[in-house]
């Protein structure tokens, strides 16, 4: 995802041979780990392996949309720590039974306040780890 202080945001879905460009719809832009736009040169195998990517995408758009016009850093923290469909939630946790063959989880979470030049970072699942705030004005002075 790429954002600009002037209010534009875009998501690039990249594959080895091609890409999709996704612009915000109605002021909302969300992304999970699958391609959301069909493309003849891109074969997306992820939803067959991890169908929760579809649920997580829908859930993120829904939660962000509920706060349209009043979106804050706390909005994103609520979205990124959401546990709908646990353990395969936006805040993804390893399966308690360990039966899946691969134990996946959210290992970090980041929120960037572009105008304020602040980066909020949670190392590990954000529901279990506080967001540290890093002031980035020295490396990204305001324009």
C-alpha positions in Angstrom: 0.0 0.0 0.0 1.3 3.5 -0.9 -0.2 6.7 0.6 0.4 10.4 0.0 0.0 13.2 2.4 -2.3 14.9 0.0 -4.9 12.2 0.7 -4.3 9.6 -2.1 -3.8 5.9 -1.4 -3.2 3.0 -3.7 -2.6 -0.7 -3.3 -0.4 -2.6 -5.7 -1.0 -6.3 -6.0 2.2 -7.6 -7.5 3.0 -10.9 -9.2 6.2 -12.0 -11.0 4.9 -11.1 -14.4 2.3 -8.4 -13.8 0.4 -6.3 -11.3 -2.9 -4.7 -10.4 -3.4 -1.1 -9.2 -6.3 -0.7 -6.7 -7.5 2.8 -5.7 -9.6 3.6 -2.7 -13.4 3.1 -3.2 -15.5 5.6 -1.3 -12.4 6.7 0.7 -11.7 3.2 1.9 -8.7 1.0 0.9 -8.1 -2.4 2.4 -5.8 -5.3 1.6 -5.2 -8.9 2.7 -3.1 -11.5 0.9 -5.0 -12.3 -2.3 -5.6 -10.6 -5.6 -8.9 -8.7 -5.6 -8.9 -7.9 -9.4 -9.0 -10.7 -11.9 -6.0 -10.6 -14.3 -5.4 -12.9 -17.2 -1.6 -13.1 -16.4 -2.0 -13.7 -12.7 -3.1 -17.0 -11.2 -3.9 -16.5 -7.5 -3.5 -19.8 -5.6 -3.8 -18.2 -2.1 -7.5 -18.3 -1.5 -7.6 -22.1 -2.1 -4.9 -22.5 0.5 -6.0 -19.9 2.9 -9.7 -19.0 2.3 -9.6 -16.7 5.4 -7.9 -14.1 3.2 -11.3 -13.4 1.7 -13.0 -13.0 5.1 -10.2 -10.8 6.4 -10.4 -8.5 3.4 -14.2 -8.2 3.7 -14.0 -7.7 7.5 -11.3 -5.0 7.3 -13.3 -3.0 4.7 -16.5 -3.4 6.8 -14.8 -2.2 10.1 -13.1 0.7 8.4 -16.3 1.7 6.6 -18.2 1.8 9.9 -16.0 4.8 10.9 -15.8 6.5 7.5 -15.3 10.3 8.1 -14.0 9.7 11.6 -11.0 7.3 11.0 -8.2 7.6 13.4 -5.1 5.6 14.5 -7.4 3.9 17.0 -9.7 2.8 14.2 -6.8 1.0 12.6 -5.7 -0.5 15.9 -9.2 -1.9 16.3 -9.2 -3.3 12.8 -5.7 -4.8 13.1 -6.5 -6.5 16.4 -9.9 -7.8 15.3 -10.6 -11.5 16.1 -13.6 -12.3 14.0 -13.1 -15.9 12.8 -10.4 -16.6 15.3 -7.7 -17.9 14.9 -7.9 -17.0 11.2 -8.8 -13.4 11.9 -7.2 -10.2 10.8 -5.1 -10.6 14.0 -4.1 -14.1 12.9 -3.1 -16.6 15.6 -1.5 -20.0 15.3 -4.1 -22.8 15.5 -4.4 -24.1 19.0 -4.6 -27.7 17.8 -1.6 -27.3 15.5 -3.3 -29.5 12.9 -2.8 -27.3 9.9 0.7 -28.4 9.2 1.9 -24.8 9.2 1.5 -22.5 12.1 0.9 -18.9 10.9 0.3 -15.8 12.9 0.5 -12.0 12.7 4.1 -11.3 13.6 4.0 -7.5 13.4 1.6 -4.7 12.8 2.3 -1.2 11.5 0.3 2.0 11.1 1.8 5.1 9.6 0.5 8.6 10.2 1.8 10.2 7.1 1.0 13.9 7.9 2.4 13.6 11.4 5.4 11.4 10.3 4.7 8.9 13.1 5.0 5.1 12.8 3.1 2.9 15.2 4.6 -0.6 15.4 3.5 -3.7 17.4 6.0 -6.5 17.3 4.1 -9.8 17.4 0.4 -10.1 17.4 -1.0 -6.6 18.1 -3.6 -7.9 20.5 -0.8 -9.0 22.8 1.8 -6.3 22.2 1.5 -2.5 22.6 2.2 -0.2 19.6 5.4 1.7 20.0 5.4 5.1 18.4 8.4 6.1 16.3 8.9 9.8 15.3 10.0 9.8 11.7 10.3 13.6 11.2 14.1 13.4 11.1 14.1 10.9 8.2 10.9 12.2 6.5 10.6 16.0 7.1 7.2 17.5 6.3 6.9 18.9 2.8 
